[in-house]
Amino acid sequence: MGCLCSLECLAGNEEPLPMGWRVNLFVSSPNTPPTALGMHTGALRQLLSPLASSAHKGQNGRVGVIGGCLQYTGAPYYAASAALNLGADLAYIFCTPDAAIPIKCYSPELIVLPFLVPQNSLATTIPDAEMESHSAVAWEKIKNHFSPLHSLVIGPGLGRDPFVLRTVELILEHSRTMSVPVVCDGDCLYHIARQPQLVKNSPLFLLTPNIREFYLLLLTFLTEEEARSVISPNSSPEDERLHRLQRAGIQLVEQLNGPSILLKGEVDLFFPAHAQSACHSMAEDRSTASSCLLLEVDELSSRVRCGGQGDIVAGLCGSIMAQYVGRYGQEGCADQRQWADALLEMVQGASSITRKAAYLAYIEYGRSSNASRILDCIPAALRAAGLLHHGDLADDG
């Protein structure tokens, strides 16, 4: 069932509508307040695949989601379904065997491959040889389906099984070698917090933590007391806490020296790794290029903080990445400035669409809103943004 009320209100209107979206692009340094630059949103249209009857299956984006275990089967479903809702052609989910049947039952649209091999015992000490053997078996199965993928979303519903996490290490290493854009979410971030070298110097990686996962990442270079002081709401004004998060996020991307970070929350904050490249292309004053860009997305959203919204954001990011690669090829990822500019638009688009869909779901269902209903409202959010049929080569002017 779709987002009925919202679709009725928007039916027949393919032009972008004023929706109270507040998206601000800032130039900031760790010690100064951000200064607004202003930003257009139309560039997202240039990243999504054009719609054409001559296209073949998979041409408009193939997304791989790594996640899904006995405890968590909804998260990979939300991520993969969000990717399809934004226009990706195919979504693969690589999960553990005990998660495969539930996920298959959620949707016939998803390609579900139970190739992640979890630990079969409760032993606390695992021989290295056993772990390597299990992860090698899993990787041999996964890599046969790896090369067609345009992007990866790693972490939704992943869990913390040591065998699975070792397999994720192999996937991250291969992704870096093959220049595949990766969204790291959920328990993938838990693993990265323990081994940050897995993503260092990887500009095609995007980390999408919530505040708790952000705290774990901060522990890679801050003490527990320092990290708690960054995220703690305490009694300080909200603007002061926001500024602390901004400073910490900028420092974190500097420490990782490669990946960009989208901090999800009441206000979404984006810290691009290659801010200088984006500054050169977007700031009128080129002297600001020595500072860091900070994208703040503060839009109308749901007042119900249901689970699964973060998985939807990650899936939308992966979908835009896949469509971008499908449209422009690996050359679009190789140029640092081009990728930095595109990533800004990707993150802004994914965050904005999720917030708009959540808002529409809240208007329709109120306190009964949930992630499934947010998925249903993604088409209405795309229609409101003028993106639902944009790129239709048959009649788009």
C-alpha positions in Angstrom: 0.0 0.0 0.0 1.3 3.4 -0.9 1.3 6.8 0.8 -2.3 7.4 -0.3 -3.1 10.8 1.1 0.2 12.3 0.0 -0.1 10.8 -3.5 -3.6 12.2 -3.9 -2.4 15.6 -2.9 0.5 15.5 -5.3 -1.1 13.7 -8.2 -0.5 15.2 -11.6 2.2 17.6 -10.3 5.6 16.7 -11.6 7.1 20.1 -10.9 9.3 20.6 -7.8 7.1 21.8 -4.9 8.0 24.1 -2.1 8.2 21.8 0.9 10.0 23.7 3.6 13.2 21.9 3.0 16.1 23.6 4.6 19.4 22.4 3.2 22.5 24.5 4.0 26.0 24.2 2.7 28.7 25.7 5.0 32.3 26.4 4.8 33.8 25.8 8.2 37.0 25.1 10.0 37.3 23.2 13.3 37.5 26.4 15.4 35.1 28.8 13.7 31.3 28.8 13.2 30.1 27.7 9.7 29.4 30.3 7.1 26.6 29.6 4.6 27.4 29.3 1.0 24.1 28.3 -0.4 23.6 25.3 -2.7 21.4 24.3 -5.6 19.7 20.9 -5.5 19.2 20.2 -9.2 22.5 18.5 -9.7 21.1 15.3 -8.2 19.2 14.8 -11.4 22.4 14.5 -13.3 23.5 11.6 -11.1 20.4 9.4 -11.5 20.0 7.1 -14.4 17.9 8.4 -17.4 14.7 6.5 -18.0 14.7 4.8 -21.4 12.9 1.8 -22.9 16.1 0.8 -24.6 17.9 0.3 -21.3 18.7 -3.3 -20.3 18.2 -4.9 -16.9 20.9 -3.8 -14.5 22.0 -0.8 -16.5 20.4 1.7 -14.1 22.2 0.4 -11.0 23.1 -2.8 -9.3 23.4 -2.5 -5.5 24.8 -5.1 -3.1 23.7 -5.1 0.6 26.0 -7.0 3.0 24.0 -7.8 6.1 21.2 -9.9 7.6 21.6 -12.4 10.4 19.4 -14.4 12.8 18.6 -11.4 14.9 18.3 -8.7 12.2 16.4 -9.4 9.0 14.5 -6.1 8.5 17.5 -3.8 8.2 18.9 -5.2 4.9 15.4 -5.4 3.5 14.9 -1.7 4.2 18.2 -0.7 2.7 17.8 -2.8 -0.5 14.1 -1.8 -0.9 15.0 1.8 -0.6 17.6 1.4 -3.3 15.0 -0.1 -5.6 12.5 2.6 -4.8 14.9 5.3 -6.0 15.4 3.6 -9.3 18.2 1.0 -9.0 17.4 -2.0 -11.2 18.7 -4.8 -9.0 19.4 -5.2 -5.3 21.4 -8.2 -4.0 21.4 -9.1 -0.3 24.3 -11.2 1.0 23.3 -12.6 4.4 23.6 -15.6 6.7 21.6 -18.7 5.9 19.2 -18.3 8.8 18.2 -14.8 7.6 17.7 -15.7 3.9 14.2 -17.2 4.1 12.6 -14.4 6.1 14.1 -11.8 3.8 13.0 -13.7 0.7 9.5 -13.7 2.2 9.5 -9.9 2.7 9.8 -9.2 -1.0 10.1 -11.0 -4.4 12.0 -8.0 -5.8 15.2 -8.8 -3.9 18.0 -11.3 -4.9 18.9 -13.0 -1.6 22.2 -14.9 -1.3 22.9 -16.7 2.0 26.7 -16.6 1.6 27.8 -15.2 4.9 29.1 -18.0 7.2 28.6 -17.4 10.9 30.4 -19.1 13.7 28.8 -22.4 14.7 30.0 -22.6 18.2 29.9 -20.5 21.4 33.6 -20.7 21.9 35.1 -17.4 23.0 38.5 -18.2 21.5 38.6 -18.9 17.8 41.7 -20.3 16.1 42.9 -18.0 13.4 43.0 -20.9 10.9 39.4 -21.8 11.5 38.3 -18.1 11.0 40.3 -17.8 7.8 38.9 -21.0 6.5 35.3 -20.0 7.1 35.8 -16.4 5.7 37.6 -17.8 2.7 34.6 -20.1 1.9 32.2 -17.2 2.2 34.3 -14.9 0.1 34.7 -17.5 -2.7 30.9 -17.5 -3.0 30.4 -13.8 -2.8 33.1 -12.8 -5.3 31.4 -14.7 -8.1 28.6 -12.1 -7.8 30.8 -9.1 -6.9 32.0 -7.8 -10.3 28.6 -6.8 -11.7 27.8 -4.6 -8.6 28.0 -0.8 -9.0 27.9 0.0 -5.2 27.8 -1.7 -1.8 25.9 -1.0 1.4 27.7 -2.9 4.2 26.3 -3.2 7.7 22.5 -3.1 7.9 21.6 -6.1 10.1 25.1 -7.4 9.9 25.6 -8.4 13.5 28.9 -8.9 15.2 29.7 -12.6 14.4 33.6 -12.8 14.2 33.5 -15.0 11.1 31.1 -12.6 9.3 33.2 -9.6 10.3 36.3 -11.2 8.9 34.5 -11.8 5.6 33.5 -8.1 5.7 37.2 -7.2 5.9 37.8 -9.1 2.7 34.9 -7.4 1.0 36.2 -4.0 2.1 39.7 -4.8 0.8 38.3 -6.0 -2.5 36.1 -3.0 -2.8 39.0 -0.7 -2.4 41.0 -2.6 -5.0 38.1 -2.6 -7.5 37.2 1.1 -6.8 33.6 0.2 -5.8 31.8 2.9 -3.9 30.8 1.7 -0.4 28.3 2.9 2.2 29.3 1.6 5.7 26.5 1.5 8.2 25.3 -0.3 11.3 27.7 -3.0 12.7 30.2 -2.4 9.9 30.9 0.9 11.7 31.4 -1.1 15.0 34.1 -3.1 13.2 35.6 0.0 11.6 35.8 1.6 15.1 37.9 -1.4 16.2 40.0 -1.4 13.0 40.0 2.0 11.4 42.7 1.0 9.0 40.0 -0.9 7.1 38.7 2.4 5.6 41.7 4.8 5.9 42.7 6.4 2.6 39.5 5.1 0.9 37.8 8.2 -0.7 35.0 6.1 -2.3 33.8 5.0 1.2 30.9 6.8 3.0 30.3 6.2 6.7 26.8 6.8 7.9 26.8 6.6 11.7 24.0 7.5 14.1 25.1 9.3 17.3 26.1 6.1 19.1 28.1 4.8 16.2 29.7 8.2 15.9 30.8 8.0 19.5 32.5 4.6 18.8 34.3 6.2 15.8 35.5 9.1 17.9 37.1 6.7 20.3 39.7 6.0 17.6 41.4 9.2 18.4 39.7 10.6 21.6 39.4 9.4 25.1 36.1 8.1 26.4 35.6 11.3 28.4 36.4 13.5 25.4 34.1 11.6 23.2 31.3 11.7 25.7 31.6 15.4 26.0 31.2 15.8 22.3 27.9 13.8 22.0 26.4 14.6 25.5 23.4 16.9 25.3 23.8 17.9 29.0 22.5 21.4 29.8 24.3 23.3 27.0 22.4 25.0 24.2 21.6 22.9 21.2 23.7 25.2 19.0 26.8 24.6 21.2 26.3 20.8 21.0 25.9 21.1 17.2 29.2 23.0 17.0 30.9 20.3 19.1 29.7 17.7 16.7 30.8 19.7 13.7 34.3 20.1 15.1 34.6 16.4 16.0 33.3 15.3 12.6 35.9 17.5 10.8 38.6 16.0 13.0 37.4 12.5 12.4 37.5 12.8 8.6 41.0 14.2 8.9 42.0 11.2 11.0 40.6 8.7 8.6 42.0 10.6 5.6 39.8 9.3 2.9 36.2 8.4 3.8 33.4 10.9 4.1 30.9 10.9 7.0 27.2 11.4 7.2 26.1 11.8 10.8 22.4 11.0 11.0 20.3 12.7 13.6 17.7 15.4 14.2 19.9 17.4 11.9 22.0 15.4 9.4 25.6 16.6 9.2 27.9 15.6 6.3 31.6 15.9 6.5 33.2 15.3 3.1 36.8 14.0 3.0 37.7 16.0 -0.1 36.2 19.3 1.0 38.9 21.3 -0.8 38.0 19.9 -4.2 34.3 20.7 -3.6 35.2 24.2 -2.3 37.1 25.0 -5.5 34.1 24.1 -7.6 31.3 25.6 -5.5 32.7 28.5 -3.5 32.8 31.9 -5.1 35.7 32.9 -2.9 38.5 30.4 -3.7 40.3 31.5 -0.5 37.8 29.4 1.4 39.2 26.2 -0.1 41.5 25.8 2.8 38.5 25.3 5.1 36.2 22.3 5.3 32.8 22.0 3.8 29.9 21.0 6.1 26.5 20.0 4.7 23.7 20.4 7.2 20.3 18.9 6.3 17.6 20.2 8.7 14.3 19.4 7.1 10.8 18.5 8.1 10.7 14.9 9.1 8.7 12.5 11.2 8.2 13.0 15.0 8.2 9.2 15.3 11.8 7.9 15.6 11.1 4.4 14.4 13.8 1.9 13.6 14.9 1.4 10.0 15.2 5.0 8.9 19.0 4.9 9.0 18.9 1.8 6.8 16.7 3.6 4.3 19.2 6.5 4.2 22.1 4.1 3.6 20.1 2.3 0.8 19.3 5.5 -0.9 23.0 6.6 -0.8 23.9 3.2 -2.3 21.3 3.5 -5.0 22.5 7.0 -6.1 26.0 5.7 -6.1 25.1 2.7 -8.3 23.1 4.9 -10.8 26.0 7.3 -10.9 28.5 4.5 -11.7 26.1 2.9 -14.2 25.8 6.3 -16.0 29.3 7.6 -15.9 31.4 4.5 -15.3 34.5 4.2 -13.1 35.8 7.4 -14.7 33.3 9.3 -12.6 34.9 7.9 -9.5 38.5 8.3 -10.5 38.5 12.2 -10.7 38.7 13.4 -7.1 36.9 16.7 -7.7 34.1 15.2 -9.7 33.5 12.5 -7.1 33.6 15.0 -4.2 31.0 17.2 -6.0 28.8 14.1 -6.8 29.0 12.8 -3.2 27.7 16.1 -1.8 24.6 15.8 -4.0 24.2 12.1 -3.2 24.2 12.6 0.5 21.9 15.7 0.3 19.5 13.8 -1.9 19.4 10.6 0.2 18.9 12.6 3.4 16.3 14.9 1.9 14.2 12.1 0.3 14.3 10.1 3.5 13.1 13.0 5.6 10.4 14.0 3.2 9.1 10.4 3.0 9.2 10.1 6.8 7.3 13.4 7.0 4.6 12.2 4.5 4.3 8.9 6.4 3.9 10.8 9.7 1.2 13.1 8.2 -0.7 10.0 7.0 -0.2 7.6 9.9 0.9 9.7 12.9 2.2 7.6 15.7 1.6 4.5 13.7 4.4 5.5 11.3 7.1 2.9 10.7 9.9 2.2 8.2 7.7 0.2 5.9 5.4 3.1 5.6 8.3 5.4 4.9 9.3 3.1 2.1 5.8 3.4 0.7 6.1 7.2 0.7 9.4 7.4 -1.2 7.5 7.7 -4.6 5.5 10.6 -3.2 8.7 12.3 -1.9 10.3 11.8 -5.4 7.2 13.3 -7.0 7.3 16.3 -4.7 11.0 16.9 -5.7 10.2 16.5 -9.4 12.3 13.3 -9.6 9.7 10.6 -10.0 9.7 10.7 -13.8 12.6 13.0 -14.4 15.0 11.7 -17.0 12.2 10.0 -19.0 13.8 10.2 -22.4 10.4 9.8 -24.1 9.0 13.1 -22.9 11.3 14.9 -20.5 12.3 18.3 -21.8 
